[in-house]
Amino acid sequence: MATTTNFGWQTPDDTDLVKDGAAAIRTALGGVDTSMVDLKGGTTGQVLSKASGTDMDFTWIEQDDSTLAFNAQTGTTYTLVIADAANKLVTTSNASPVTVTIPPSVFAAGNQINVQSIGVGLTTFAAGVGVTITSVGASAAAPKLRARYSACTIICTASDVFTVIGDIV
């Protein structure tokens, strides 16, 4: 029997089809069945995801894009972390002003971080060493949320380059 190029499934030779067609078809379909077993299953709300770098290694996972997690910060300083870009809202709450630092070498282009100031002390964004911030705020390189309950999104547009959009001054 021959094998397929991509998956190594056994396929019948031309002469096998006449001689023992049913067995050859069972063998071929058995290979497909074995290779595709990870595609079986899943439930409503799940998506198929690569489980590893190995070909045909998939797993069913929950797709939870609809639920926003919170990262509540109550101090006067906070440095963003990669987990903040994972469908979260970072909230800052303090009576004094809060400085949120965007660190270098943490985020990749396309990552987004949502921040809301829920305390009386307004939130200002600071660039870590080597980080560039752009915004329409009065201080474009160090934007500040306009008022209590103001929010913004920080978008990594390139390595260590960020644009802050939202209710900023």
C-alpha positions in Angstrom: 0.0 0.0 0.0 1.1 3.5 -0.7 0.9 6.4 1.8 -0.3 10.0 1.4 2.2 12.8 1.2 1.0 15.0 4.0 -0.4 12.6 6.7 1.1 9.2 5.8 -2.3 7.6 5.5 -2.2 4.2 3.8 -4.0 4.2 0.5 -4.7 1.2 -1.7 -2.7 0.6 -4.9 -4.6 0.5 -8.1 -4.4 -3.3 -8.1 -5.6 -3.5 -4.5 -8.9 -1.9 -5.4 -9.9 -4.8 -7.6 -8.5 -7.5 -5.5 -9.6 -6.4 -2.0 -11.4 -3.1 -2.3 -13.4 -3.2 1.0 -10.3 -4.0 3.2 -8.3 -1.3 1.4 -11.0 1.3 2.0 -11.2 0.3 5.7 -7.4 0.7 6.0 -7.5 4.1 4.3 -10.4 5.4 6.4 -8.9 4.0 9.6 -5.9 6.3 9.0 -8.2 9.2 8.5 -10.2 8.3 11.6 -7.1 8.0 13.8 -5.6 11.3 12.5 -8.8 13.3 13.0 -9.8 12.0 16.4 -9.0 15.3 18.1 -11.5 17.0 15.9 -14.3 14.9 17.5 -16.1 16.4 20.4 -16.3 19.9 21.6 -19.4 21.6 23.0 -21.2 24.9 22.4 -18.9 27.8 23.0 -15.7 25.9 22.4 -13.2 26.4 19.6 -10.6 24.1 18.2 -7.0 25.2 19.1 -3.6 23.8 18.3 -2.3 21.9 21.3 1.3 21.8 20.2 3.6 22.3 17.2 2.9 18.7 16.1 0.8 18.2 13.0 -2.8 17.3 13.7 -2.6 17.9 17.5 -5.7 19.8 18.4 -7.7 20.4 21.5 -11.1 21.9 22.3 -10.9 25.0 24.5 -13.4 27.5 25.9 -13.7 30.7 23.9 -14.3 33.3 26.5 -14.2 36.5 24.6 -17.4 37.7 26.2 -16.3 37.9 29.8 -14.0 40.7 30.8 -11.7 40.0 33.8 -10.6 42.7 36.1 -7.1 43.6 37.5 -7.8 46.0 40.4 -4.9 48.2 41.3 -5.1 50.3 44.5 -1.6 51.7 44.8 -0.2 54.9 43.3 2.1 53.0 40.8 1.5 50.0 38.6 3.6 48.5 35.8 1.6 46.7 33.2 2.2 42.9 32.6 1.4 40.7 29.6 -1.6 39.2 31.4 -3.2 42.7 31.3 -3.6 42.2 27.5 -5.7 39.1 27.9 -9.2 40.4 27.8 -8.9 42.4 31.0 -9.7 45.8 32.4 -7.0 47.3 34.6 -8.7 49.6 37.1 -6.9 52.1 39.2 -8.3 53.4 42.5 -6.6 55.7 44.8 -7.2 59.1 46.4 -3.8 60.2 45.1 -2.7 60.3 41.4 -1.7 56.9 39.9 1.1 56.3 37.5 0.8 53.3 35.2 4.1 52.4 33.5 4.2 50.7 30.1 7.4 48.5 30.3 9.7 47.6 27.4 9.9 44.2 25.8 6.7 42.8 27.2 4.0 43.4 24.6 3.8 42.5 20.9 2.2 44.5 18.1 -1.6 44.1 18.3 -1.7 43.6 22.1 -4.3 45.9 23.7 -4.6 46.9 27.3 -7.8 48.6 28.7 -7.4 50.9 31.7 -10.1 52.7 33.7 -9.6 55.2 36.6 -12.2 54.5 39.2 -10.6 56.4 42.1 -10.4 60.2 42.7 -6.7 60.2 41.9 -6.3 60.5 38.1 -4.2 58.1 36.2 -1.1 59.1 34.1 0.8 56.8 31.8 4.6 56.7 31.8 6.9 55.1 29.3 9.4 52.6 30.5 13.0 52.8 29.3 13.0 52.6 25.5 9.2 52.8 25.2 7.5 55.4 23.0 3.9 56.5 23.7 1.8 58.5 21.3 -1.6 60.0 22.0 -3.6 63.1 21.5 -3.3 64.2 25.1 -1.9 67.5 26.1 1.2 65.7 27.0 1.3 63.2 24.1 4.1 61.1 25.6 2.5 61.0 29.0 -1.3 61.0 28.6 -3.6 61.2 31.6 -7.1 60.0 32.0 -9.4 63.0 32.0 -11.6 62.3 35.0 -12.8 59.7 37.5 -14.3 56.8 35.5 -12.5 57.8 32.3 -11.0 54.9 30.4 -8.6 54.2 27.5 -7.1 51.5 25.5 -3.3 51.2 25.1 -2.4 49.6 21.7 1.0 48.2 21.0 1.6 49.2 17.4 5.2 48.0 17.1 7.9 46.7 19.4 7.9 49.1 22.4 5.7 51.6 20.6 2.2 52.3 22.0 -0.8 54.5 21.1 -3.2 55.5 23.9 -6.7 56.3 22.8 -9.8 57.1 24.9 -10.9 59.8 27.3 -7.5 61.4 27.9 -6.1 64.9 28.3 
